[in-house]
Amino acid sequence: MQTYLRMGGAAVLALATIWPQVAMSAGSYAYGNSAKALGDQQTFDSTTEQGRMNKKRNALLALRAEGLKLRDADGGKLTPQHEVYLQAKLDAINAGNY
């Protein structure tokens, strides 16, 4: 029995050691129905999804730029009113309103 446990343990250790190389050589991972990573790139199931992701990314970049401008205008630290304003805009973007 101990021999089988040692062999099983060795097999698990060997698989755990080589699994990252095997998985990477396969070339892709699938995450449900969404993006699939291919090397350093991502592909999307549809052009609609890609367009939506680009719009969301652009909205987030615009929000970041606006936040930096407000922070600079506020003297290096956002006022509580500006924090609430920016948080509301972020919540809207995360809800899909962009």
C-alpha positions in Angstrom: 0.0 0.0 0.0 2.8 2.4 0.8 4.4 1.7 -2.5 1.2 2.8 -4.3 1.0 5.9 -2.2 4.6 6.8 -3.1 4.0 6.2 -6.8 0.8 8.2 -6.7 2.5 11.0 -4.8 5.3 11.0 -7.3 2.8 11.1 -10.2 1.0 14.1 -8.7 4.3 15.9 -8.1 5.4 15.3 -11.6 2.1 16.5 -13.1 2.1 19.6 -10.9 5.7 20.3 -12.0 5.0 20.1 -15.8 1.4 21.3 -15.9 2.3 25.0 -16.5 4.5 24.1 -19.5 1.8 21.8 -20.9 -1.0 24.4 -20.4 1.1 27.2 -22.0 2.0 25.0 -25.0 -1.7 24.4 -25.7 -1.8 28.2 -26.6 -5.1 29.2 -25.1 -7.3 29.3 -22.1 -11.1 29.6 -22.2 -13.0 31.5 -19.5 -16.6 30.6 -20.0 -18.0 32.3 -23.1 -15.9 35.5 -22.8 -12.3 36.3 -23.8 -9.8 33.7 -24.7 -6.1 34.5 -24.0 -3.8 33.7 -26.9 -0.3 34.5 -25.8 -0.4 38.1 -24.8 -3.6 38.9 -26.8 -7.2 38.4 -26.1 -9.9 37.5 -28.6 -13.6 38.0 -28.1 -16.5 35.9 -29.1 -18.1 38.7 -31.1 -17.4 42.1 -32.5 -20.3 43.4 -30.4 -18.5 42.3 -27.2 -15.2 43.8 -28.4 -16.9 47.1 -29.2 -18.5 47.1 -25.7 -15.2 46.5 -24.0 -13.5 49.2 -26.0 -16.3 51.7 -25.1 -16.0 50.7 -21.4 -12.2 51.1 -21.5 -12.5 54.5 -23.2 -15.0 55.6 -20.6 -12.7 54.5 -17.7 -9.7 56.3 -19.3 -11.8 59.4 -19.6 -12.9 59.1 -16.0 -9.3 58.7 -14.9 -8.3 61.8 -16.8 -11.1 63.8 -15.3 -10.3 62.6 -11.8 -6.6 63.6 -12.3 -7.7 67.1 -13.5 -10.1 67.5 -10.5 -7.4 66.4 -8.1 -4.9 68.9 -9.5 -7.6 71.6 -9.4 -8.3 70.7 -5.7 -4.7 71.1 -4.7 -3.6 67.5 -4.7 -6.5 65.9 -2.8 -10.0 65.5 -4.1 -12.8 67.2 -2.2 -15.5 65.0 -0.8 -17.9 66.4 -3.4 -15.6 65.4 -6.2 -15.0 62.0 -4.7 -18.8 61.4 -4.6 -19.1 62.7 -8.2 -16.4 60.5 -9.5 -17.7 57.4 -7.7 -21.1 58.0 -9.2 -19.6 58.1 -12.7 -17.6 54.9 -12.0 -20.7 53.1 -10.7 -22.5 54.2 -13.9 -19.7 52.8 -16.1 -19.7 49.5 -14.2 -23.4 49.3 -14.6 -23.0 49.6 -18.4 -24.0 53.3 -18.8 -21.2 54.8 -20.7 
